[in-house]
Amino acid sequence: MEQEKARPDAPTRPRSESRQRTALVAVRLLPHERDMLAQSARSRGVTLSEFIRSSAIRTAGTPAVEANSG
């Protein structure tokens, strides 16, 4: 699994923020899915992790759509 490499153009943040987050959630993506998410994150000026985290948290706060059972 390829790890996200530090980029000189990545936004910097206080070290105290990174120390507070200790839980890890691994997600498998197809290369084109990762590229699409990474591009969206870059266009917003955030890291891929920040983009995925904020998107997931925002989505978690909305009611789930029920699947049709028939």
Contacts in CASP RR format, 6 or more apart in sequence:
PFRMAT RR
TARGET T0000
AUTHOR 0000-0000-0000
METHOD contacts of the structure
MODEL  1
MEQEKARPDAPTRPRSESRQRTALVAVRLLPHERDMLAQSARSRGVTLSE
FIRSSAIRTAGTPAVEANSG
1 26 0 8 1.000
4 47 0 8 1.000
4 48 0 8 1.000
4 49 0 8 1.000
10 47 0 8 1.000
11 45 0 8 1.000
11 46 0 8 1.000
11 47 0 8 1.000
27 52 0 8 1.000
29 37 0 8 1.000
34 48 0 8 1.000
37 48 0 8 1.000
37 51 0 8 1.000
37 52 0 8 1.000
38 48 0 8 1.000
40 51 0 8 1.000
41 47 0 8 1.000
41 48 0 8 1.000
41 50 0 8 1.000
41 51 0 8 1.000
41 52 0 8 1.000
44 51 0 8 1.000
46 54 0 8 1.000
END
